[in-house]
Amino acid sequence: MTAYRVVDPATNELVREYPTATDSEVQDGLTRAYTAFRSWRTTPLPQRSRLLHRVAELYAERLDDLAAIVTREMGKPTREARGELKLVMSIYRYYADNAEQFLADTPLSPRMGGTAVVRKDPIGPLLGIMPWNYPHYQVARFVAPNLMAGNPVIVKHAPQCPESALGIEALLRDAGAPDGVYVNLFATNQQVADVIADPRVLGVSVTGSERAGSAVAEVAGRHLKKCVLELGGSDPFIVLDSADVAKSVKAAVTGRMANAGQMCNASKRIIVVEALYDAFVEQFSAAMSALRPGDPTDPESGFGPLSSEDAARRLVEQIEEAVAKGAKLRTGGRRADRPGAYVEATVLTDVTPDMRAYHEELFGPAAVVYRVADADAAVELANSSPYGLGGVVFGADQAAAEAVADRLDTGMVWINSPQGSAADLPFGGTKRSGTGRELGALGIEEFVNKKLIYTPKPR
């Protein structure tokens, strides 16, 4: 049974539990969304836009309260939680301002004569299965474009973030969303499978682990439902021989340690060419060891706890297994000496393919640094991962950095910058990191019917 409860990871104390939805409540949510689709699909775009602008306004008004909930539920430092919510506001405003352009008819020039357009129509209610690490941002990526496209959304949030889920539900309601346009469900895994199978649901979007994505995609495929999957990553951070070491070290720390390292597109594998390796490892290890975990409400804390006690235990097990098999621990590697789900900032080197840390995603404040001979070897190592979400290339020679970026098997590459996110930049990966795209113009096209309308030339 899925348990929806708030456990503060800074103290491991149970704050509150919430009941899961009954089967009757799930059916009621499906009915409301399906009923809402009949009118929402024809609601004029300016009216949908006003709703999203009001959502952004309410986020601004409730910023402090919503950020405090995120910190309590999953341990994100309050300053980072506020940053997440500001990004959310930009996403709602972006789609409110640009959806009319994105959804406009595309005219064609048929060789047979006549006229033709491709029209982007909504397809119907959608299910979004959301993660805990960015409990507002991930929802906005799913909700904003699809509400503008005319699709009602049903959201199944992560079990450890029920109060964020309720906060979003209240915010959409207070912004004026018609009943059924946004539906929150505290569903169990079996209920989720039933919702995907229900003919009233036309698609599903998942952000989560590879295991969760595979399970959802299996059910969706069985019922011929469109799926967007944003899954795990083991993103490379490549430092070329012409890079500024100090600048690349600073970017690598930022790319690895945001949200205590709990990002799917965090820089988890630092790949450094031999000429710079020793200097980079020394400076990077020193910078990581200087970061101190602490109270996520304290702006002076270097980073917060992991999301849960299980997450902290699992990460330490991965680190200890690597060290036992010969990996070199440059700094960290232990539980922090304080209550809560804290792990020290960790740097590993000499990691080999027989270690879990080589193949598995390290979801927390731990980085692996690899030594390679040159750019070709860096690309080969980067592409050896089963994941292909994002990557970073650092080098003073812009052309050389772009050439390496072209060769990476990833959905995103950032050059001379830590990976980030913006409303107008598409987000998504390849290989086992998932399928489809969110954000940008591409994000609104995943769940629309691109319908051809052809009119022959008059005789």
FIPAVEX-674338 format. One record per residue (C-alpha): x, y, z. Coordinates in steps of 0.05 Angstrom, whole numbers, plus 5000, padded with zeros to 4 digits. Layout:
REM FIPAVEX-674338
<r xx="X" yy="Y" zz="Z"/>
...
END
This chain:
REM FIPAVEX-674338
<r xx="5000" yy="5000" zz="5000"/>
<r xx="5027" yy="5069" zz="4981"/>
<r xx="5035" yy="5113" zz="5042"/>
<r xx="5026" yy="5188" zz="5035"/>
<r xx="5062" yy="5219" zz="5093"/>
<r xx="5109" yy="5275" zz="5111"/>
<r xx="5174" yy="5254" zz="5145"/>
<r xx="5222" yy="5312" zz="5156"/>
<r xx="5289" yy="5285" zz="5130"/>
<r xx="5327" yy="5336" zz="5172"/>
<r xx="5303" yy="5301" zz="5235"/>
<r xx="5271" yy="5236" zz="5209"/>
<r xx="5209" yy="5255" zz="5248"/>
<r xx="5140" yy="5236" zz="5223"/>
<r xx="5100" yy="5301" zz="5214"/>
<r xx="5033" yy="5276" zz="5186"/>
<r xx="5001" yy="5220" zz="5147"/>
<r xx="4947" yy="5226" zz="5094"/>
<r xx="4898" yy="5172" zz="5071"/>
<r xx="4904" yy="5143" zz="5002"/>
<r xx="4846" yy="5152" zz="4954"/>
<r xx="4789" yy="5102" zz="4955"/>
<r xx="4771" yy="5068" zz="4889"/>
<r xx="4708" yy="5110" zz="4889"/>
<r xx="4749" yy="5174" zz="4894"/>
<r xx="4793" yy="5152" zz="4837"/>
<r xx="4733" yy="5139" zz="4793"/>
<r xx="4704" yy="5206" zz="4813"/>
<r xx="4769" yy="5240" zz="4792"/>
<r xx="4768" yy="5206" zz="4725"/>
<r xx="4696" yy="5225" zz="4713"/>
<r xx="4709" yy="5298" zz="4731"/>
<r xx="4769" yy="5302" zz="4684"/>
<r xx="4732" yy="5269" zz="4627"/>
<r xx="4672" yy="5314" zz="4637"/>
<r xx="4716" yy="5376" zz="4640"/>
<r xx="4749" yy="5358" zz="4574"/>
<r xx="4684" yy="5370" zz="4536"/>
<r xx="4685" yy="5444" zz="4553"/>
<r xx="4759" yy="5457" zz="4566"/>
<r xx="4779" yy="5434" zz="4496"/>
<r xx="4737" yy="5491" zz="4467"/>
<r xx="4754" yy="5543" zz="4519"/>
<r xx="4786" yy="5602" zz="4482"/>
<r xx="4862" yy="5606" zz="4488"/>
<r xx="4860" yy="5676" zz="4519"/>
<r xx="4817" yy="5648" zz="4576"/>
<r xx="4865" yy="5590" zz="4587"/>
<r xx="4922" yy="5640" zz="4586"/>
<r xx="4889" yy="5683" zz="4640"/>
<r xx="4884" yy="5621" zz="4685"/>
<r xx="4959" yy="5606" zz="4678"/>
<r xx="4978" yy="5679" zz="4691"/>
<r xx="4935" yy="5677" zz="4754"/>
<r xx="4970" yy="5612" zz="4775"/>
<r xx="5037" yy="5648" zz="4769"/>
<r xx="5011" yy="5707" zz="4810"/>
<r xx="4987" yy="5661" zz="4866"/>
<r xx="5055" yy="5626" zz="4867"/>
<r xx="5087" yy="5694" zz="4879"/>
<r xx="5037" yy="5709" zz="4935"/>
<r xx="5047" yy="5641" zz="4969"/>
<r xx="5122" yy="5634" zz="4956"/>
<r xx="5145" yy="5630" zz="5028"/>
<r xx="5092" yy="5582" zz="5052"/>
<r xx="5101" yy="5534" zz="4992"/>
<r xx="5177" yy="5536" zz="4998"/>
<r xx="5173" yy="5518" zz="5072"/>
<r xx="5130" yy="5458" zz="5056"/>
<r xx="5181" yy="5433" zz="5004"/>
<r xx="5237" yy="5440" zz="5055"/>
<r xx="5198" yy="5402" zz="5108"/>
<r xx="5177" yy="5346" zz="5060"/>
<r xx="5242" yy="5330" zz="5023"/>
<r xx="5297" yy="5371" zz="5056"/>
<r xx="5311" yy="5421" zz="5000"/>
<r xx="5346" yy="5483" zz="5028"/>
<r xx="5295" yy="5539" zz="5032"/>
<r xx="5335" yy="5584" zz="4986"/>
<r xx="5334" yy="5529" zz="4932"/>
<r xx="5260" yy="5516" zz="4944"/>
<r xx="5246" yy="5589" zz="4931"/>
<r xx="5287" yy="5585" zz="4867"/>
<r xx="5247" yy="5525" zz="4844"/>
<r xx="5181" yy="5563" zz="4854"/>
<r xx="5207" yy="5624" zz="4816"/>
<r xx="5224" yy="5578" zz="4758"/>
<r xx="5153" yy="5549" zz="4762"/>
<r xx="5124" yy="5619" zz="4755"/>
<r xx="5165" yy="5630" zz="4692"/>
<r xx="5139" yy="5564" zz="4662"/>
<r xx="5066" yy="5582" zz="4672"/>
<r xx="5078" yy="5652" zz="4643"/>
<r xx="5117" yy="5624" zz="4584"/>
<r xx="5061" yy="5578" zz="4561"/>
<r xx="5008" yy="5630" zz="4576"/>
<r xx="5044" yy="5679" zz="4531"/>
<r xx="5067" yy="5632" zz="4475"/>
<r xx="5017" yy="5575" zz="4469"/>
<r xx="4974" yy="5610" zz="4416"/>
<r xx="5035" yy="5614" zz="4371"/>
<r xx="5056" yy="5542" zz="4386"/>
<r xx="4987" yy="5514" zz="4373"/>
<r xx="4974" yy="5554" zz="4309"/>
<r xx="4956" yy="5515" zz="4246"/>
<r xx="5015" yy="5495" zz="4202"/>
<r xx="4998" yy="5508" zz="4129"/>
<r xx="5021" yy="5457" zz="4077"/>
<r xx="5028" yy="5462" zz="4001"/>
<r xx="4999" yy="5398" zz="3973"/>
<r xx="5029" yy="5376" zz="3907"/>
<r xx="4960" yy="5353" zz="3885"/>
<r xx="4933" yy="5423" zz="3893"/>
<r xx="4882" yy="5449" zz="3941"/>
<r xx="4897" yy="5472" zz="4012"/>
<r xx="4919" yy="5435" zz="4074"/>
<r xx="4935" yy="5451" zz="4146"/>
<r xx="4958" yy="5411" zz="4206"/>
<r xx="4917" yy="5430" zz="4267"/>
<r xx="4939" yy="5414" zz="4338"/>
<r xx="4879" yy="5390" zz="4377"/>
<r xx="4877" yy="5366" zz="4449"/>
<r xx="4870" yy="5292" zz="4458"/>
<r xx="4837" yy="5286" zz="4527"/>
<r xx="4852" yy="5276" zz="4601"/>
<r xx="4924" yy="5258" zz="4617"/>
<r xx="4957" yy="5226" zz="4678"/>
<r xx="5021" yy="5256" zz="4706"/>
<r xx="5062" yy="5214" zz="4754"/>
<r xx="5108" yy="5262" zz="4791"/>
<r xx="5172" yy="5256" zz="4832"/>
<r xx="5192" yy="5284" zz="4899"/>
<r xx="5257" yy="5320" zz="4882"/>
<r xx="5225" yy="5380" zz="4848"/>
<r xx="5153" yy="5375" zz="4872"/>
<r xx="5129" yy="5439" zz="4839"/>
<r xx="5175" yy="5447" zz="4779"/>
<r xx="5162" yy="5377" zz="4751"/>
<r xx="5087" yy="5388" zz="4758"/>
<r xx="5091" yy="5455" zz="4722"/>
<r xx="5128" yy="5423" zz="4664"/>
<r xx="5070" yy="5375" zz="4655"/>
<r xx="5011" yy="5418" zz="4674"/>
<r xx="5025" yy="5485" zz="4641"/>
<r xx="5032" yy="5463" zz="4568"/>
<r xx="4977" yy="5412" zz="4572"/>
<r xx="4926" yy="5459" zz="4603"/>
<r xx="4941" yy="5509" zz="4548"/>
<r xx="4933" yy="5454" zz="4496"/>
<r xx="4864" yy="5438" zz="4524"/>
<r xx="4879" yy="5373" zz="4560"/>
<r xx="4854" yy="5365" zz="4632"/>
<r xx="4907" yy="5335" zz="4678"/>
<r xx="4905" yy="5282" zz="4733"/>
<r xx="4965" yy="5286" zz="4779"/>
<r xx="4992" yy="5230" zz="4822"/>
<r xx="5046" yy="5262" zz="4865"/>
<r xx="5103" yy="5228" zz="4902"/>
<r xx="5079" yy="5197" zz="4967"/>
<r xx="5128" yy="5238" zz="5009"/>
<r xx="5103" yy="5305" zz="4983"/>
<r xx="5028" yy="5304" zz="4998"/>
<r xx="5026" yy="5375" zz="5025"/>
<r xx="5060" yy="5403" zz="4963"/>
<r xx="5008" yy="5365" zz="4922"/>
<r xx="4951" yy="5395" zz="4963"/>
<r xx="4982" yy="5464" zz="4957"/>
<r xx="4984" yy="5459" zz="4881"/>
<r xx="4912" yy="5433" zz="4879"/>
<r xx="4889" yy="5492" zz="4922"/>
<r xx="4928" yy="5541" zz="4880"/>
<r xx="4896" yy="5517" zz="4814"/>
<r xx="4828" yy="5519" zz="4846"/>
<r xx="4837" yy="5589" zz="4874"/>
<r xx="4864" yy="5612" zz="4806"/>
<r xx="4797" yy="5594" zz="4776"/>
<r xx="4809" yy="5527" zz="4743"/>
<r xx="4742" yy="5494" zz="4726"/>
<r xx="4725" yy="5431" zz="4764"/>
<r xx="4761" yy="5371" zz="4734"/>
<r xx="4813" yy="5410" zz="4695"/>
<r xx="4864" yy="5395" zz="4749"/>
<r xx="4853" yy="5332" zz="4792"/>
<r xx="4899" yy="5310" zz="4848"/>
<r xx="4898" yy="5236" zz="4868"/>
<r xx="4933" yy="5203" zz="4927"/>
<r xx="4931" yy="5138" zz="4888"/>
<r xx="4963" yy="5071" zz="4902"/>
<r xx="5006" yy="5036" zz="4850"/>
<r xx="4949" yy="4990" zz="4831"/>
<r xx="4902" yy="5049" zz="4824"/>
<r xx="4953" yy="5083" zz="4779"/>
<r xx="4954" yy="5022" zz="4734"/>
<r xx="4878" yy="5023" zz="4732"/>
<r xx="4877" yy="5097" zz="4713"/>
<r xx="4926" yy="5085" zz="4656"/>
<r xx="4882" yy="5029" zz="4631"/>
<r xx="4819" yy="5070" zz="4634"/>
<r xx="4795" yy="5091" zz="4565"/>
<r xx="4780" yy="5161" zz="4590"/>
<r xx="4855" yy="5174" zz="4599"/>
<r xx="4892" yy="5186" zz="4534"/>
<r xx="4964" yy="5192" zz="4555"/>
<r xx="5013" yy="5189" zz="4613"/>
<r xx="5075" yy="5228" zz="4632"/>
<r xx="5125" yy="5201" zz="4683"/>
<r xx="5184" yy="5233" zz="4717"/>
<r xx="5220" yy="5183" zz="4761"/>
<r xx="5267" yy="5124" zz="4764"/>
<r xx="5282" yy="5078" zz="4707"/>
<r xx="5245" yy="5023" zz="4744"/>
<r xx="5183" yy="5065" zz="4753"/>
<r xx="5185" yy="5088" zz="4680"/>
<r xx="5191" yy="5017" zz="4655"/>
<r xx="5132" yy="4994" zz="4697"/>
<r xx="5087" yy="5051" zz="4674"/>
<r xx="5108" yy="5045" zz="4601"/>
<r xx="5091" yy="4970" zz="4603"/>
<r xx="5020" yy="4985" zz="4625"/>
<r xx="5013" yy="5044" zz="4577"/>
<r xx="5038" yy="5003" zz="4519"/>
<r xx="4989" yy="4947" zz="4534"/>
<r xx="4933" yy="4997" zz="4529"/>
<r xx="4962" yy="5036" zz="4470"/>
<r xx="4972" yy="5101" zz="4509"/>
<r xx="5022" yy="5154" zz="4490"/>
<r xx="5078" yy="5159" zz="4542"/>
<r xx="5129" yy="5213" zz="4558"/>
<r xx="5185" yy="5187" zz="4603"/>
<r xx="5236" yy="5230" zz="4640"/>
<r xx="5278" yy="5180" zz="4677"/>
<r xx="5346" yy="5174" zz="4708"/>
<r xx="5413" yy="5200" zz="4686"/>
<r xx="5487" yy="5192" zz="4697"/>
<r xx="5507" yy="5256" zz="4663"/>
<r xx="5580" yy="5267" zz="4642"/>
<r xx="5617" yy="5331" zz="4657"/>
<r xx="5676" yy="5332" zz="4609"/>
<r xx="5736" yy="5377" zz="4623"/>
<r xx="5779" yy="5385" zz="4560"/>
<r xx="5854" yy="5399" zz="4561"/>
<r xx="5844" yy="5473" zz="4545"/>
<r xx="5795" yy="5486" zz="4601"/>
<r xx="5803" yy="5536" zz="4658"/>
<r xx="5811" yy="5488" zz="4717"/>
<r xx="5785" yy="5535" zz="4771"/>
<r xx="5724" yy="5554" zz="4730"/>
<r xx="5708" yy="5482" zz="4713"/>
<r xx="5716" yy="5460" zz="4785"/>
<r xx="5667" yy="5513" zz="4808"/>
<r xx="5617" yy="5492" zz="4755"/>
<r xx="5626" yy="5418" zz="4771"/>
<r xx="5611" yy="5431" zz="4845"/>
<r xx="5548" yy="5470" zz="4826"/>
<r xx="5526" yy="5417" zz="4776"/>
<r xx="5536" yy="5360" zz="4825"/>
<r xx="5511" yy="5391" zz="4890"/>
<r xx="5447" yy="5428" zz="4874"/>
<r xx="5389" yy="5397" zz="4913"/>
<r xx="5442" yy="5356" zz="4951"/>
<r xx="5458" yy="5321" zz="4886"/>
<r xx="5387" yy="5295" zz="4878"/>
<r xx="5375" yy="5316" zz="4805"/>
<r xx="5366" yy="5269" zz="4747"/>
<r xx="5409" yy="5315" zz="4704"/>
<r xx="5462" yy="5329" zz="4756"/>
<r xx="5535" yy="5321" zz="4734"/>
<r xx="5550" yy="5253" zz="4765"/>
<r xx="5610" yy="5230" zz="4723"/>
<r xx="5666" yy="5281" zz="4720"/>
<r xx="5711" yy="5262" zz="4661"/>
<r xx="5778" yy="5299" zz="4659"/>
<r xx="5834" yy="5294" zz="4607"/>
<r xx="5900" yy="5270" zz="4635"/>
<r xx="5937" yy="5336" zz="4629"/>
<r xx="5889" yy="5369" zz="4679"/>
<r xx="5868" yy="5309" zz="4720"/>
<r xx="5913" yy="5317" zz="4782"/>
<r xx="5900" yy="5391" zz="4789"/>
<r xx="5826" yy="5383" zz="4778"/>
<r xx="5818" yy="5326" zz="4829"/>
<r xx="5857" yy="5365" zz="4882"/>
<r xx="5816" yy="5428" zz="4873"/>
<r xx="5749" yy="5392" zz="4865"/>
<r xx="5760" yy="5349" zz="4926"/>
<r xx="5778" yy="5410" zz="4968"/>
<r xx="5717" yy="5448" zz="4944"/>
<r xx="5671" yy="5389" zz="4959"/>
<r xx="5701" yy="5377" zz="5028"/>
<r xx="5690" yy="5450" zz="5045"/>
<r xx="5614" yy="5441" zz="5037"/>
<r xx="5580" yy="5424" zz="5103"/>
<r xx="5511" yy="5393" zz="5107"/>
<r xx="5465" yy="5429" zz="5154"/>
<r xx="5395" yy="5453" zz="5172"/>
<r xx="5360" yy="5466" zz="5105"/>
<r xx="5325" yy="5527" zz="5135"/>
<r xx="5393" yy="5559" zz="5150"/>
<r xx="5420" yy="5599" zz="5092"/>
<r xx="5491" yy="5586" zz="5116"/>
<r xx="5485" yy="5510" zz="5107"/>
<r xx="5525" yy="5482" zz="5049"/>
<r xx="5471" yy="5432" zz="5030"/>
<r xx="5412" yy="5396" zz="5061"/>
<r xx="5395" yy="5324" zz="5077"/>
<r xx="5377" yy="5272" zz="5027"/>
<r xx="5303" yy="5261" zz="5017"/>
<r xx="5297" yy="5202" zz="5064"/>
<r xx="5334" yy="5155" zz="5110"/>
<r xx="5330" yy="5100" zz="5056"/>
<r xx="5362" yy="5146" zz="5005"/>
<r xx="5420" yy="5162" zz="5052"/>
<r xx="5431" yy="5089" zz="5069"/>
<r xx="5429" yy="5068" zz="4995"/>
<r xx="5480" yy="5121" zz="4974"/>
<r xx="5529" yy="5102" zz="5029"/>
<r xx="5523" yy="5029" zz="5009"/>
<r xx="5542" yy="5047" zz="4938"/>
<r xx="5602" yy="5087" zz="4962"/>
<r xx="5626" yy="5034" zz="5011"/>
<r xx="5620" yy="4979" zz="4959"/>
<r xx="5664" yy="5018" zz="4910"/>
<r xx="5717" yy="5032" zz="4963"/>
<r xx="5717" yy="4959" zz="4984"/>
<r xx="5733" yy="4940" zz="4912"/>
<r xx="5790" yy="4989" zz="4905"/>
<r xx="5761" yy="5057" zz="4890"/>
<r xx="5797" yy="5116" zz="4922"/>
<r xx="5757" yy="5159" zz="4970"/>
<r xx="5783" yy="5230" zz="4963"/>
<r xx="5734" yy="5261" zz="5012"/>
<r xx="5669" yy="5246" zz="5048"/>
<r xx="5637" yy="5178" zz="5042"/>
<r xx="5602" yy="5175" zz="5109"/>
<r xx="5538" yy="5194" zz="5144"/>
<r xx="5544" yy="5263" zz="5173"/>
<r xx="5550" yy="5266" zz="5249"/>
<r xx="5481" yy="5294" zz="5262"/>
<r xx="5409" yy="5269" zz="5264"/>
<r xx="5373" yy="5263" zz="5198"/>
<r xx="5386" yy="5235" zz="5128"/>
<r xx="5453" yy="5271" zz="5117"/>
<r xx="5512" yy="5245" zz="5077"/>
<r xx="5578" yy="5281" zz="5070"/>
<r xx="5598" yy="5310" zz="5003"/>
<r xx="5638" yy="5254" zz="4970"/>
<r xx="5689" yy="5247" zz="4915"/>
<r xx="5710" yy="5179" zz="4887"/>
<r xx="5765" yy="5163" zz="4837"/>
<r xx="5792" yy="5099" zz="4807"/>
<r xx="5722" yy="5071" zz="4799"/>
<r xx="5721" yy="5010" zz="4753"/>
<r xx="5666" yy="4971" zz="4716"/>
<r xx="5661" yy="4918" zz="4770"/>
<r xx="5633" yy="4970" zz="4819"/>
<r xx="5561" yy="4992" zz="4826"/>
<r xx="5583" yy="5064" zz="4825"/>
<r xx="5607" yy="5055" zz="4754"/>
<r xx="5540" yy="5034" zz="4726"/>
<r xx="5488" yy="5060" zz="4775"/>
<r xx="5461" yy="5130" zz="4785"/>
<r xx="5488" yy="5161" zz="4849"/>
<r xx="5429" yy="5202" zz="4872"/>
<r xx="5460" yy="5247" zz="4924"/>
<r xx="5522" yy="5288" zz="4942"/>
<r xx="5573" yy="5240" zz="4911"/>
<r xx="5614" yy="5249" zz="4847"/>
<r xx="5660" yy="5201" zz="4810"/>
<r xx="5720" yy="5231" zz="4774"/>
<r xx="5751" yy="5193" zz="4715"/>
<r xx="5818" yy="5203" zz="4681"/>
<r xx="5820" yy="5198" zz="4605"/>
<r xx="5875" yy="5208" zz="4553"/>
<r xx="5840" yy="5258" zz="4508"/>
<r xx="5773" yy="5282" zz="4479"/>
<r xx="5761" yy="5218" zz="4440"/>
<r xx="5769" yy="5176" zz="4503"/>
<r xx="5723" yy="5225" zz="4541"/>
<r xx="5668" yy="5216" zz="4489"/>
<r xx="5676" yy="5140" zz="4490"/>
<r xx="5670" yy="5138" zz="4566"/>
<r xx="5612" yy="5187" zz="4567"/>
<r xx="5573" yy="5146" zz="4516"/>
<r xx="5586" yy="5080" zz="4551"/>
<r xx="5530" yy="5094" zz="4601"/>
<r xx="5461" yy="5064" zz="4590"/>
<r xx="5434" yy="5133" zz="4606"/>
<r xx="5431" yy="5192" zz="4559"/>
<r xx="5398" yy="5251" zz="4593"/>
<r xx="5447" yy="5310" zz="4592"/>
<r xx="5519" yy="5329" zz="4594"/>
<r xx="5568" yy="5387" zz="4602"/>
<r xx="5631" yy="5402" zz="4562"/>
<r xx="5682" yy="5451" zz="4589"/>
<r xx="5736" yy="5479" zz="4544"/>
<r xx="5766" yy="5546" zz="4524"/>
<r xx="5764" yy="5526" zz="4451"/>
<r xx="5690" yy="5535" zz="4434"/>
<r xx="5694" yy="5497" zz="4369"/>
<r xx="5728" yy="5438" zz="4402"/>
<r xx="5676" yy="5437" zz="4458"/>
<r xx="5619" yy="5439" zz="4408"/>
<r xx="5651" yy="5383" zz="4368"/>
<r xx="5651" yy="5340" zz="4431"/>
<r xx="5579" yy="5360" zz="4447"/>
<r xx="5558" yy="5337" zz="4378"/>
<r xx="5585" yy="5267" zz="4392"/>
<r xx="5550" yy="5256" zz="4459"/>
<r xx="5491" yy="5209" zz="4461"/>
<r xx="5448" yy="5254" zz="4504"/>
<r xx="5385" yy="5295" zz="4498"/>
<r xx="5418" yy="5359" zz="4523"/>
<r xx="5489" yy="5388" zz="4526"/>
<r xx="5511" yy="5451" zz="4562"/>
<r xx="5577" yy="5482" zz="4542"/>
<r xx="5620" yy="5519" zz="4593"/>
<r xx="5562" yy="5521" zz="4642"/>
<r xx="5531" yy="5475" zz="4694"/>
<r xx="5467" yy="5443" zz="4669"/>
<r xx="5404" yy="5482" zz="4685"/>
<r xx="5333" yy="5491" zz="4662"/>
<r xx="5291" yy="5546" zz="4631"/>
<r xx="5219" yy="5549" zz="4608"/>
<r xx="5239" yy="5559" zz="4535"/>
<r xx="5292" yy="5503" zz="4531"/>
<r xx="5268" yy="5432" zz="4515"/>
<r xx="5285" yy="5380" zz="4569"/>
<r xx="5292" yy="5305" zz="4557"/>
<r xx="5339" yy="5248" zz="4542"/>
<r xx="5353" yy="5186" zz="4501"/>
<r xx="5370" yy="5113" zz="4514"/>
<r xx="5347" yy="5092" zz="4584"/>
<r xx="5337" yy="5164" zz="4606"/>
<r xx="5269" yy="5164" zz="4572"/>
<r xx="5229" yy="5189" zz="4512"/>
<r xx="5195" yy="5254" zz="4493"/>
<r xx="5209" yy="5326" zz="4512"/>
<r xx="5183" yy="5375" zz="4562"/>
<r xx="5188" yy="5452" zz="4563"/>
<r xx="5198" yy="5497" zz="4503"/>
<r xx="5157" yy="5493" zz="4441"/>
<r xx="5168" yy="5418" zz="4438"/>
<r xx="5136" yy="5408" zz="4506"/>
<r xx="5066" yy="5428" zz="4483"/>
<r xx="5067" yy="5381" zz="4423"/>
<r xx="5073" yy="5314" zz="4460"/>
<r xx="4999" yy="5305" zz="4475"/>
<r xx="4964" yy="5338" zz="4417"/>
<r xx="4931" yy="5307" zz="4356"/>
<r xx="4966" yy="5335" zz="4295"/>
<r xx="4906" yy="5331" zz="4250"/>
<r xx="4910" yy="5341" zz="4175"/>
<r xx="4853" yy="5381" zz="4144"/>
<r xx="4854" yy="5380" zz="4068"/>
<r xx="4808" yy="5417" zz="4020"/>
<r xx="4814" yy="5401" zz="3946"/>
<r xx="4821" yy="5454" zz="3893"/>
<r xx="4753" yy="5477" zz="3867"/>
<r xx="4735" yy="5448" zz="3800"/>
END
